[in-house]
Amino acid sequence: MRDLGVGFTYLVQGQRWVARHGRQYGFGLLPGLITLVLYAAAIIALALWGADFVAWSTPFADDWSSPWLGLFRGFLTAVLFGLSLLLAVVTFTAMTLVIGQPFYETLSEKVDRDVSPDGTAPESGLSFGRDLWISARDSLRIVVRAALWGVLLFALGFLPVVGQTVVPVIGFFVTGFFLTEELTAVALQRRRVELRERLALLRGRKTLVWGFGTPLGIAFLVPVVAVFLMPGAVAGATLMARDLMGEETRDGDRDQEGAGDQEAAPAS
């Protein structure tokens, strides 16, 4: 259970790091703002024309008598809107990371140099285009996995009692896991760690991942909050990536201040 606290500490340390580096924080806000505008437009369009889309896609129900027609299409509209909101929360990080690839790569490298004992940061050696392609490809794979989990949890939500208590809690942990994968991918991709290996690393330290990603996932339910937390989340995920890879982190660093020696060093 110690890893839960360590994971949350990395999240806090990341926010503190960007607070001390105002210029990096300012640049890191831009991708989130762009993504927020795009998602807001999509959600507004869905709210305005979602019912029309459901009616268009279910012509077989046109002759149904009242109240069954209204109940059926109303239910489908609610399902469509709910799934879209869930998908927006899960994919917001992935889309922001793809849009902000150069911003977050630079931020993550600076964090690595700041806490590395020798002041260096790993480099992938790949071209920007290749890095962007790998990031977009892996993000799509994660989004598909997250969407499948979302559909399953949404269906389980109709179970009496369990669906209203246990399932939402599981949903937060699942969301936290996928958010952490997306965020740590920035630093791990520079280390040439493939998606399958990244998932294996995270599954091997689930409590660490949940301590970092679950509170972040809850905060990300409010998209405006997600915009302001993203730069610090990337910074904190870089610190976590060092832990996952067993890399030494400089003790007593100004960004590790107050975390304690055990939390600053790689967890065993």
Buried (B, 14 or more C-beta within 10 A) or exposed (E): EEBBBBBBBBBBBBBBBBEEBEEBBEBBBBBBBBBBEBBEEEBEEBEEEBBEBBBEEBEEBEEBEEEEBEEBBEEBBEEBBEBBBBBBBBBBBBBBBBBBBEBBBBBBBBBBEBBBEEEEBBEBEBEEEEBBEBBBEBBEBBBEBBBEBBEBBBEBBEEEEEBEEEBEEBBBBBBBBBBBBBBBBBBBBBBEBEBEEBBEBBEEBBBBBBBBBBBBBEBBEEBEEBBBBBBBBBBBBBBBBBBBBEBEBBEEBEBBEEBEEEBBBEBE
